[in-house]
Amino acid sequence: MAKTEAKQQIRPRAEMDPAYKWDLEAMIPDESVLEDQLLRLKEEASEYRKTYAGHLTESGDTLARAYADKDDIWRRLEKIYVYAHMRRDEDNAVSRYQALTDRCMSCIAEVSAQMAFFSPELLAAEEETILGYLENTPDLKVYDFAVRDALRLKAHVLTGSEEAILAQMSEVTGATKDIFAMLNNADLTFGTVSGEDGTEMELTHGTYIKAMESHDRTLRKAAYDSMYDAYKKLINTIAAAYNYNTKTDVVTARIRKFGSSREAALSGDNIPASVYDNLVEVVNDTLPQLHRYTQLRRKLLAPQDGKMYMYDMYVPLIRLPERKVPFEEGLDIMRAALRPFGDDYLEKMNEGISQRWIDVYENKGKTSGAYSFGCYDSYPYILLNYTDTLKDVFTIIHEMGHSMHSRYTRETQPYIYGSHSIFTAEVASTVNESLLMHHLLETEKEPEMRKYLLNMHLEEFRTTLFRQTQFAEFEDLTHKEIESGGQLTAEWLCETYQQLNDKYYGPAVERDDTIRYEWARIPHFYNAFYVYKYATGYSAATAISKKIIEEGEPAAKRYIDFLRTGESDHPIELLKIAGVDMSDPQPIRDAMTTFTGILDEFETLVDAD
């Protein structure tokens, strides 16, 4: 009979220690006013249309007021939506916050519809007239980049009535993402699994990774099979959701007169298609090195059956005594690793920790994974599902990179530029991770620990640069299939994903009938052509962190200057401030060279034993 006395239970939200919960009351102390505020915002959006529709470009002053009033409405609406979203993420089973989030989405759709005239009317004016307003209207100066960027996309903006229709449809076209989120976070359950000693563990999104990193192969296989069996049972439903999500991308791109859905997705950040293609090409060229790594994994794991499966890919190759890293210790490690940024960065970060930016531990119904979130007028909050591992410290420092990016930006930029593209945001998080790895390798002199860290570093490259590029290839294939008139059936999706997985991991990994379902559990696929930015960001961050380590304060200062820029220019131009040009494939090649160097050192150390 299986042991149950040590079964790990996930506690309800109400039983969690408030000290480890984020302080959302600091954002909105009284949520009873939110319904009235949503109604007021709808009324203001209606008045906005009456005031400015047909008059938007009559003068530079009118255009400046219209921009400012638009920002004011969106700034307040964004705050309510972000609050509702984070409350829902605390426990997805709480219907009150599901309903509030839905009402926010309805309000967003209505406000968008009321303001849909803005871009078409702006772009219907003579470009020379608008540029003249920029030169001669002081209150419009802050919007200079926004206006010029709007003019750049003029060919893809529809008429006012057409834009209004699309805005009203946004609530419907976004349904597939919400459906998947509900399935993934609220409805799907994965049961309990047990390892060699029979101790049961409740399998959740949070505990799955812990199981996959366990040296207990029985537990790994049980978790792997149980996780994907849940998705397999719903594979046709999930395939239908993703099929229509992808169709929405394709149809929207066609309506807006883009050549492809990928072109449409890249256009917002003004990213050349060559950046995407360079990433895939360079990573594919380096797959022999990844295959070399998977072959080394199989050799070191030495499974009794001589075969290595995908459930063997996450377990550390170097087995150290289990070491828990409590949350407070993790914070101290983070502080030490980020000292190269200087006192100002550390002081701001410590203030954020004391202000309870962070929601630390998993509870029942809590959204899986981790993120940094917030609005222009809130703390840059962090959601974690901390499980006392060294890997969790990497998660903290990653999300803190996002949050500190937000803090520096919002202190410096106006609302319109107060956010970040994912292209630049992923640099801010990954530079932090790189500095943490450098710190650990510098301070941990014990040989086995050094091998452990090198293996972890290799895994960062595998799971970020290689894996996210694999995802990027998959997204490209799925959208091209729809664009060519095909359908994304469950069988097509599973077989396409299986072939990509075989290509990336090579002959050292046995093909099974389970990994083919992995695509079905990736939330990022519902935000098209997003994941490639993790890989490009990792490449840029590798270069920037190397400069900070080698040059010290001058490079750190350039980097902090970059953190302050928000969305005040296109991402490739902003990254040049930090010393990296991502329009050139060289940073990706350099990152691949770094991966090969780490692999060389690791292989030398393990062969010496």
Phi and psi in degrees as a GROMACS rama.xvg file:
@    title "Ramachandran Plot"
@    xaxis  label "Phi"
@    yaxis  label "Psi"
@TYPE xy
-67.9044  143.084  ALA-2
-72.2888  143.255  LYS-3
-128.382  -8.8794  THR-4
-65.8415  -25.2514  GLU-5
-100.287  12.4793  ALA-6
-57.9016  132.145  LYS-7
-83.9321  118.444  GLN-8
-100.187  139.118  GLN-9
-93.7731  123.663  ILE-10
-82.8898  154.689  ARG-11
-65.5026  156.953  PRO-12
-57.1909  -40.9064  ARG-13
-62.293  -22.3138  ALA-14
-90.7218  -1.76319  GLU-15
-78.9151  144.648  MET-16
-65.6158  123.339  ASP-17
-56.7021  -26.5798  PRO-18
-62.763  -22.1082  ALA-19
-108.441  16.0231  TYR-20
-106.828  147.692  LYS-21
-68.6318  155.307  TRP-22
-97.8078  81.2219  ASP-23
-75.3114  -18.3939  LEU-24
-64.4277  -27.1495  GLU-25
-66.5992  -23.2094  ALA-26
-84.8608  -50.9422  MET-27
-137.718  100.608  ILE-28
-68.3106  -29.8406  PRO-29
-132.473  100.227  ASP-30
-78.9571  -5.55673  GLU-31
-66.4993  -19.1326  SER-32
-86.8573  -6.31178  VAL-33
-67.7891  -38.8719  LEU-34
-60.9424  -43.5971  GLU-35
-64.0347  -38.4709  ASP-36
-65.0168  -38.4902  GLN-37
-63.7025  -41.4424  LEU-38
-63.3804  -41.7457  LEU-39
-64.3021  -38.5092  ARG-40
-65.9612  -37.3194  LEU-41
-62.7171  -42.2251  LYS-42
-64.9473  -41.8348  GLU-43
-65.4333  -36.3688  GLU-44
-65.6198  -37.5394  ALA-45
-64.1696  -43.5497  SER-46
-64.6044  -35.8824  GLU-47
-58.8391  -45.9897  TYR-48
-62.5822  -43.5588  ARG-49
-62.6674  -35.2874  LYS-50
-74.8784  -42.4123  THR-51
-109.954  -22.9795  TYR-52
-63.186  126.357  ALA-53
87.3363  -8.14014  GLY-54
-127.499  0.721914  HIS-55
-53.1316  -43.9289  LEU-56
-107.893  24.6544  THR-57
-65.2974  -30.6047  GLU-58
-156.955  163.905  SER-59
-63.5514  -38.0021  GLY-60
-65.2231  -40.2254  ASP-61
-63.2746  -43.8955  THR-62
-63.4338  -40.735  LEU-63
-63.465  -43.0686  ALA-64
-65.0286  -39.2315  ARG-65
-62.8959  -42.582  ALA-66
-61.5483  -46.3459  TYR-67
-65.0339  -42.7276  ALA-68
-67.3364  -38.2532  ASP-69
-61.3705  -46.4885  LYS-70
-60.8614  -38.6907  ASP-71
-63.6951  -43.5729  ASP-72
-64.9569  -48.2147  ILE-73
-66.115  -34.5737  TRP-74
-62.6399  -41.6383  ARG-75
-74.5501  -37.8979  ARG-76
-68.2368  -40.0874  LEU-77
-58.7443  -39.6168  GLU-78
-63.13  -43.733  LYS-79
-66.5523  -44.1904  ILE-80
-61.924  -45.9312  TYR-81
-61.8824  -41.8127  VAL-82
-61.0113  -48.5136  TYR-83
-61.5035  -41.6966  ALA-84
-62.5156  -44.6463  HIS-85
-70.0948  -36.8562  MET-86
-62.2811  -42.2747  ARG-87
-62.3161  -38.6489  ARG-88
-68.3892  -21.9095  ASP-89
-61.6636  -38.7821  GLU-90
-159.335  102.741  ASP-91
-65.9128  -12.4864  ASN-92
-85.1342  -7.27397  ALA-93
-80.5269  109.902  VAL-94
-66.4294  -28.4701  SER-95
-58.6579  -43.3094  ARG-96
-83.7875  -23.9295  TYR-97
-60.8022  -45.5184  GLN-98
-66.1881  -41.7839  ALA-99
-64.5035  -40.9287  LEU-100
-62.2385  -41.5779  THR-101
-62.3151  -41.4723  ASP-102
-67.3323  -34.14  ARG-103
-63.2923  -43.1163  CYS-104
-62.9162  -38.9938  MET-105
-63.6376  -41.7057  SER-106
-64.9109  -42.6732  CYS-107
-59.0139  -43.1784  ILE-108
-63.1775  -41.8368  ALA-109
-69.0793  -43.5553  GLU-110
-63.7179  -41.5623  VAL-111
-59.2379  -42.0897  SER-112
-64.2081  -41.4267  ALA-113
-65.6655  -30.6962  GLN-114
-98.8257  5.3425  MET-115
-64.3333  -19.7092  ALA-116
-68.4318  -20.7188  PHE-117
-58.6538  -59.4676  PHE-118
-63.7625  -46.1319  SER-119
-60.1462  -39.1894  PRO-120
-70.6763  -39.4683  GLU-121
-60.0561  -44.2269  LEU-122
-81.8702  -13.37  LEU-123
-75.4875  -21.2875  ALA-124
-72.4696  158.778  ALA-125
-63.0424  131.326  GLU-126
-59.0088  -38.2259  GLU-127
-61.0195  -37.2193  GLU-128
-64.0119  -46.746  THR-129
-64.078  -42.0782  ILE-130
-64.4081  -33.7451  LEU-131
-65.0056  -39.7146  GLY-132
-59.786  -41.6033  TYR-133
-60.2964  -37.1137  LEU-134
-74.9516  -29.9522  GLU-135
-115.732  1.04624  ASN-136
-117.016  104.548  THR-137
-55.1009  -41.3874  PRO-138
-69.7806  -11.53  ASP-139
-93.4532  -9.96865  LEU-140
-57.5395  -38.6645  LYS-141
-63.5505  -23.8353  VAL-142
-96.4368  11.5721  TYR-143
-55.0199  -51.9933  ASP-144
-64.494  -40.9964  PHE-145
-61.8075  -41.7379  ALA-146
-67.168  -46.6795  VAL-147
-64.7597  -34.7036  ARG-148
-69.0888  -35.715  ASP-149
-63.9111  -41.2968  ALA-150
-62.4925  -32.9469  LEU-151
-61.3652  -34.0789  ARG-152
-99.1771  18.48  LEU-153
-53.1511  -39.6448  LYS-154
-66.542  -14.7439  ALA-155
-109.493  6.61502  HIS-156
-97.5667  134.843  VAL-157
-90.2885  -175.953  LEU-158
-69.5006  165.412  THR-159
-58.3718  -43.776  GLY-160
-67.7945  -37.2295  SER-161
-67.582  -41.3448  GLU-162
-63.4469  -36.6063  GLU-163
-64.6718  -40.2892  ALA-164
-63.2408  -46.0854  ILE-165
-61.9249  -39.8787  LEU-166
-63.2154  -41.8148  ALA-167
-67.648  -28.448  GLN-168
-81.6682  -9.10288  MET-169
-60.647  -33.4376  SER-170
-65.6363  -34.1968  GLU-171
-78.975  -44.5179  VAL-172
-67.8158  -20.29  THR-173
-88.1513  3.22004  GLY-174
-64.7148  -37.1167  ALA-175
-62.4156  -36.8554  THR-176
-64.6959  -42.964  LYS-177
-67.2178  -38.8219  ASP-178
-60.6407  -46.7001  ILE-179
-63.0919  -41.2996  PHE-180
-60.3573  -41.1364  ALA-181
-66.9531  -43.0807  MET-182
-59.1748  -47.7139  LEU-183
-72.1627  -38.2416  ASN-184
-103.252  -23.041  ASN-185
-115.383  -40.0919  ALA-186
-94.6919  -37.842  ASP-187
-72.1653  132.74  LEU-188
-127.389  153.172  THR-189
-119.506  4.62467  PHE-190
73.7749  -159.948  GLY-191
-117.459  149.92  THR-192
-131.494  161.29  VAL-193
-139.698  154.902  SER-194
-101.427  -155.892  GLY-195
-63.4715  -32.1632  GLU-196
-88.9352  1.7271  ASP-197
83.6027  -3.74069  GLY-198
-68.4052  128.825  THR-199
-86.7854  148.379  GLU-200
-136.768  132.169  MET-201
-70.1616  125.283  GLU-202
-90.5  121.583  LEU-203
-132.651  176.445  THR-204
-57.8376  -38.865  HIS-205
-70.8911  -41.0169  GLY-206
-82.9668  -14.9167  THR-207
-60.1531  -47.8143  TYR-208
-64.0542  -38.664  ILE-209
-60.9029  -40.7213  LYS-210
-65.572  -39.9844  ALA-211
-69.4419  -22.0486  MET-212
-92.4539  -1.82357  GLU-213
-71.1715  147.132  SER-214
-80.2817  -2.78597  HIS-215
-84.9181  101.873  ASP-216
-65.3565  -32.4606  ARG-217
-61.1156  -42.8806  THR-218
-66.083  -43.3431  LEU-219
-57.8435  -49.6261  ARG-220
-64.0222  -40.8659  LYS-221
-63.1299  -43.1954  ALA-222
-65.9491  -43.0913  ALA-223
-59.7106  -50.3945  TYR-224
-66.1119  -41.4116  ASP-225
-68.2005  -42.1175  SER-226
-60.0316  -52.2094  MET-227
-76.5475  -22.1301  TYR-228
-64.0801  -35.474  ASP-229
-64.1523  -40.8893  ALA-230
-72.9532  -35.891  TYR-231
-59.5439  -39.3369  LYS-232
-64.8394  -25.3967  LYS-233
-113.004  18.1324  LEU-234
-62.2823  -35.2573  ILE-235
-70.4475  -37.3133  ASN-236
-65.6055  -45.8582  THR-237
-66.9416  -38.1799  ILE-238
-62.216  -40.3796  ALA-239
-63.8214  -41.9542  ALA-240
-62.285  -45.9585  ALA-241
-70.0292  -35.3859  TYR-242
-57.7544  -48.117  ASN-243
-75.3735  -28.212  TYR-244
-62.8351  -44.1333  ASN-245
-68.8422  -39.9255  THR-246
-59.7061  -38.6111  LYS-247
-60.6278  -43.3929  THR-248
-58.6551  -46.377  ASP-249
-67.4913  -46.615  VAL-250
-64.5748  -42.9511  VAL-251
-61.3507  -42.0599  THR-252
-62.5955  -40.6617  ALA-253
-66.4196  -42.7825  ARG-254
-58.2381  -37.3265  ILE-255
-89.2868  8.46424  ARG-256
66.3709  35.3246  LYS-257
-90.1954  154.823  PHE-258
-71.092  -24.4653  GLY-259
-161.626  165.506  SER-260
-67.3102  -31.6302  SER-261
-67.4099  -42.7366  ARG-262
-58.9551  -41.5186  GLU-263
-62.5088  -43.5022  ALA-264
-66.0932  -36.9447  ALA-265
-79.2718  -20.3889  LEU-266
-66.0106  -34.5328  SER-267
-58.524  -39.1323  GLY-268
-92.1769  1.57578  ASP-269
58.0801  43.3513  ASN-270
-94.0153  123.738  ILE-271
-64.3855  146.254  PRO-272
-58.4662  -26.8391  ALA-273
-62.229  -28.6389  SER-274
-64.219  -44.457  VAL-275
-64.2049  -47.5659  TYR-276
-67.3193  -37.2928  ASP-277
-61.3344  -41.743  ASN-278
-59.0585  -51.9574  LEU-279
-62.1816  -41.768  VAL-280
-65.6911  -47.7428  GLU-281
-65.8085  -41.5536  VAL-282
-65.7304  -41.8427  VAL-283
-61.8907  -37.3266  ASN-284
-63.8166  -25.7445  ASP-285
-96.7081  1.19033  THR-286
-57.3984  -31.9252  LEU-287
-56.4486  -32.745  PRO-288
-71.6925  -36.9162  GLN-289
-65.1521  -39.6576  LEU-290
-63.8322  -36.929  HIS-291
-60.9514  -39.5909  ARG-292
-68.029  -43.2023  TYR-293
-65.8878  -34.1259  THR-294
-65.6672  -38.5216  GLN-295
-66.5197  -38.169  LEU-296
-58.9534  -46.6868  ARG-297
-63.2996  -40.311  ARG-298
-62.3144  -44.3075  LYS-299
-76.5556  -34.8274  LEU-300
-71.145  -33.5864  LEU-301
44.6991  58.5922  ALA-302
-61.2897  147.647  PRO-303
-59.206  -34.5321  GLN-304
-84.7148  0.0671404  ASP-305
74.9551  4.31787  GLY-306
-117.158  140.388  LYS-307
-114.255  134.399  MET-308
-115.575  172.492  TYR-309
-62.6571  -26.3162  MET-310
-73.4064  -3.8593  TYR-311
-96.5309  0.0658929  ASP-312
-80.4339  -16.6882  MET-313
-104.887  -15.3639  TYR-314
-69.8251  132.08  VAL-315
-58.1728  138.61  PRO-316
-75.5282  -23.8563  LEU-317
-104.427  120.303  ILE-318
-94.7141  112.332  ARG-319
-108.642  159.476  LEU-320
-55.7145  138.054  PRO-321
-58.5903  128.497  GLU-322
-126.975  114.732  ARG-323
-80.6117  141.676  LYS-324
-118.916  91.5848  VAL-325
-56.7584  158.108  PRO-326
-54.7501  -46.2891  PHE-327
-63.3496  -37.8577  GLU-328
-66.1893  -39.0076  GLU-329
-59.2578  -39.4758  GLY-330
-63.9988  -40.3097  LEU-331
-64.5379  -40.3012  ASP-332
-62.2984  -42.189  ILE-333
-60.9718  -44.8476  MET-334
-59.6668  -43.5483  ARG-335
-65.2184  -40.0524  ALA-336
-67.8137  -30.549  ALA-337
-95.9346  10.1653  LEU-338
-57.1008  -33.2352  ARG-339
-58.0269  -19.0808  PRO-340
-74.3886  -20.3643  PHE-341
101.006  173.033  GLY-342
-65.1089  -39.4056  ASP-343
-61.3628  -44.7014  ASP-344
-60.8072  -47.2382  TYR-345
-65.6928  -39.6361  LEU-346
-63.8106  -43.6102  GLU-347
-64.3942  -40.8537  LYS-348
-64.6178  -45.4384  MET-349
-64.4213  -35.634  ASN-350
-61.879  -41.4009  GLU-351
-63.5115  -39.164  GLY-352
-63.0135  -43.5424  ILE-353
-69.4911  -25.5452  SER-354
-81.9713  1.29214  GLN-355
61.9543  55.881  ARG-356
-68.6088  -24.5915  TRP-357
-104.776  131.62  ILE-358
-101.474  110.566  ASP-359
-87.4494  -55.1136  VAL-360
-105.777  157.981  TYR-361
-70.7022  143.654  GLU-362
-139.242  168.946  ASN-363
-58.1563  131.59  LYS-364
81.7012  -6.08835  GLY-365
-70.3041  142.348  LYS-366
-58.7758  138.401  THR-367
-75.058  168.318  SER-368
78.6074  -147.971  GLY-369
-153.155  151.601  ALA-370
-159.466  163.945  TYR-371
-110.244  132.152  SER-372
-148.752  170.646  PHE-373
148.706  -175.593  GLY-374
-130.668  179.948  CYS-375
-59.9673  -31.108  TYR-376
-108.458  27.5233  ASP-377
-134.243  172.916  SER-378
-63.2363  153.96  TYR-379
-83.7957  85.6131  PRO-380
-67.6705  158.938  TYR-381
-130.68  126.413  ILE-382
-100.711  127.823  LEU-383
-124.529  168.164  LEU-384
-134.367  70.1345  ASN-385
-71.9866  132.22  TYR-386
-126.122  21.907  THR-387
66.8842  35.1388  ASP-388
-114.756  162.502  THR-389
-61.7182  -35.1769  LEU-390
-61.025  -34.0689  LYS-391
-63.2379  -31.4785  ASP-392
-64.6174  -38.5886  VAL-393
-63.6564  -36.1095  PHE-394
-66.4021  -44.1473  THR-395
-57.9474  -49.6191  ILE-396
-68.4066  -31.1982  ILE-397
-63.0868  -52.6689  HIS-398
-69.3414  -31.8772  GLU-399
-65.3516  -32.1291  MET-400
-60.122  -43.6863  GLY-401
-61.4018  -47.4119  HIS-402
-66.8507  -38.9166  SER-403
-69.1818  -34.061  MET-404
-57.5965  -46.2659  HIS-405
-63.1252  -41.8658  SER-406
-65.096  -46.6092  ARG-407
-62.8688  -40.2149  TYR-408
-65.5332  -46.7557  THR-409
-70.6076  -21.8457  ARG-410
-73.9327  -21.0009  GLU-411
-112.656  -40.2276  THR-412
-99.8727  151.095  GLN-413
-69.8422  169.864  PRO-414
-52.7274  -42.7728  TYR-415
-62.1977  -25.6778  ILE-416
-113.082  19.2424  TYR-417
-85.5778  7.39119  GLY-418
-117.086  -164.598  SER-419
-142.289  148.939  HIS-420
-75.148  153.269  SER-421
-61.1775  -30.0639  ILE-422
-56.1434  -42.0258  PHE-423
-90.087  -31.7059  THR-424
-60.3527  -38.981  ALA-425
-70.3883  -20.7295  GLU-426
-68.1612  -45.4041  VAL-427
-60.0365  -38.1546  ALA-428
-75.869  -37.3781  SER-429
-80.9733  -28.3329  THR-430
-58.1024  -42.7797  VAL-431
-59.7985  -44.2997  ASN-432
-62.2834  -40.677  GLU-433
-63.1865  -40.4959  SER-434
-68.3121  -34.2375  LEU-435
-63.8933  -45.3662  LEU-436
-62.3958  -42.9092  MET-437
-59.8462  -45.1867  HIS-438
-59.9619  -45.202  HIS-439
-66.4588  -40.8234  LEU-440
-67.8228  -29.8404  LEU-441
-75.4661  -33.8982  GLU-442
-97.6377  -21.5249  THR-443
-95.024  103.271  GLU-444
-94.1567  -13.8858  LYS-445
-65.4321  126.162  GLU-446
-54.2391  -43.5129  PRO-447
-65.372  -36.8935  GLU-448
-68.0075  -35.7946  MET-449
-63.5132  -42.9573  ARG-450
-62.7265  -40.7089  LYS-451
-59.2221  -44.7691  TYR-452
-69.0974  -39.0804  LEU-453
-61.7088  -40.7002  LEU-454
-62.2599  -41.5311  ASN-455
-62.1579  -39.4651  MET-456
-63.4849  -42.8516  HIS-457
-60.4949  -38.4999  LEU-458
-67.604  -33.7599  GLU-459
-60.9248  -45.1134  GLU-460
-62.8419  -44.4519  PHE-461
-62.8661  -46.2757  ARG-462
-81.34  -20.3669  THR-463
-104.048  -59.4761  THR-464
-75.1738  -48.3492  LEU-465
-75.4883  -51.9693  PHE-466
-63.7296  -43.9119  ARG-467
-68.5958  -29.9647  GLN-468
-70.6486  -36.6179  THR-469
-58.449  -45.0058  GLN-470
-60.8609  -40.9713  PHE-471
-62.5265  -40.4571  ALA-472
-62.5529  -41.6349  GLU-473
-61.8234  -46.9581  PHE-474
-59.7564  -41.8626  GLU-475
-61.0147  -43.2722  ASP-476
-66.3178  -41.5902  LEU-477
-65.8739  -41.8093  THR-478
-70.6014  -36.7219  HIS-479
-66.4259  -32.8158  LYS-480
-63.7196  -43.533  GLU-481
-67.6942  -42.4044  ILE-482
-63.4753  -25.9179  GLU-483
-91.7305  6.74179  SER-484
96.3478  6.70584  GLY-485
-84.5897  179.97  GLY-486
-126.737  143.654  GLN-487
-91.924  83.4493  LEU-488
-78.1599  162.694  THR-489
-58.4267  -42.2538  ALA-490
-65.884  -43.5606  GLU-491
-61.2323  -46.8019  TRP-492
-62.4721  -45.1405  LEU-493
-66.457  -42.91  CYS-494
-69.8933  -40.2923  GLU-495
-62.423  -43.4416  THR-496
-65.6093  -40.8193  TYR-497
-59.3916  -44.1102  GLN-498
-63.4469  -41.1278  GLN-499
-63.6596  -43.5063  LEU-500
-61.5233  -40.9316  ASN-501
-60.9725  -43.171  ASP-502
-64.0797  -42.6723  LYS-503
-72.819  -41.0112  TYR-504
-95.2556  -15.6757  TYR-505
76.504  -174.633  GLY-506
-72.2021  -13.6172  PRO-507
-71.1814  -19.6016  ALA-508
-104.289  126.647  VAL-509
-69.7223  139.356  GLU-510
-76.5136  133.009  ARG-511
-128.882  179.785  ASP-512
-98.0233  21.7849  ASP-513
-112.01  -46.389  THR-514
-62.7814  -19.4874  ILE-515
-61.7526  -16.9991  ARG-516
-93.7306  0.690236  TYR-517
-61.5613  -37.6554  GLU-518
-52.3823  -30.9449  TRP-519
-71.2678  -12.8701  ALA-520
-110.327  15.276  ARG-521
-99.8936  102.649  ILE-522
-61.0953  -31.701  PRO-523
-62.0605  -20.8169  HIS-524
-66.3145  -14.7754  PHE-525
-88.6764  6.85447  TYR-526
-129.599  89.7323  ASN-527
-60.2724  143.035  ALA-528
53.1597  49.3784  PHE-529
-107.91  -42.2295  TYR-530
-69.9949  -24.0728  VAL-531
-60.246  -25.7449  TYR-532
-68.8321  -25.3114  LYS-533
-63.783  -41.1897  TYR-534
-71.7136  -44.1848  ALA-535
-66.4066  -38.2429  THR-536
-63.0181  -39.0109  GLY-537
-64.128  -40.0775  TYR-538
-64.6061  -46.5083  SER-539
-63.174  -41.8615  ALA-540
-65.3251  -35.8707  ALA-541
-59.5568  -41.4254  THR-542
-69.3745  -43.8778  ALA-543
-66.9296  -45.2198  ILE-544
-63.4232  -35.2659  SER-545
-62.2124  -40.741  LYS-546
-65.2996  -42.0213  LYS-547
-64.1532  -41.7704  ILE-548
-66.0709  -41.6607  ILE-549
-83.3512  -35.7244  GLU-550
-99.0265  -24.6928  GLU-551
78.6004  -135.028  GLY-552
-55.8888  -42.6037  GLU-553
-59.3741  -43.2988  PRO-554
-68.9129  -37.8765  ALA-555
-63.8252  -39.1804  ALA-556
-64.7463  -43.328  LYS-557
-59.4469  -39.7038  ARG-558
-66.9966  -44.1277  TYR-559
-62.6573  -37.5749  ILE-560
-59.7779  -40.2628  ASP-561
-62.0019  -42.148  PHE-562
-60.2368  -25.2234  LEU-563
-82.1947  -6.79934  ARG-564
-85.8091  -19.5517  THR-565
56.6036  -127.112  GLY-566
-113.996  37.6286  GLU-567
-79.377  -1.74896  SER-568
-158.75  177.828  ASP-569
-72.8053  148.975  HIS-570
-54.4111  -42.5252  PRO-571
-63.8305  -36.9514  ILE-572
-69.68  -38.966  GLU-573
-65.1381  -39.2297  LEU-574
-66.7697  -24.0792  LEU-575
-63.5063  -27.4301  LYS-576
-60.6046  -36.8366  ILE-577
-85.8169  -1.41304  ALA-578
96.5523  21.0774  GLY-579
-130.113  134.377  VAL-580
-113.604  103.061  ASP-581
-84.2603  0.0114697  MET-582
-76.2739  -11.6013  SER-583
-104.058  136.504  ASP-584
-70.9895  -5.84613  PRO-585
-58.9388  -41.7264  GLN-586
-58.7433  -33.526  PRO-587
-71.2409  -42.0528  ILE-588
-60.2469  -41.4892  ARG-589
-63.8518  -39.3444  ASP-590
-63.8957  -40.225  ALA-591
-65.841  -35.1704  MET-592
-64.5468  -39.7382  THR-593
-62.1062  -43.9554  THR-594
-57.8971  -46.3493  PHE-595
-62.7778  -38.7408  THR-596
-64.6176  -41.6623  GLY-597
-63.7953  -42.42  ILE-598
-62.3595  -40.8665  LEU-599
-59.0396  -48.5524  ASP-600
-64.5272  -44.0355  GLU-601
-62.0926  -44.55  PHE-602
-63.8096  -39.3756  GLU-603
-62.6942  -43.8115  THR-604
-66.5991  -43.1454  LEU-605
-74.0916  -30.0814  VAL-606
-71.5699  -23.7422  ASP-607
-75.2183  -15.6797  ALA-608
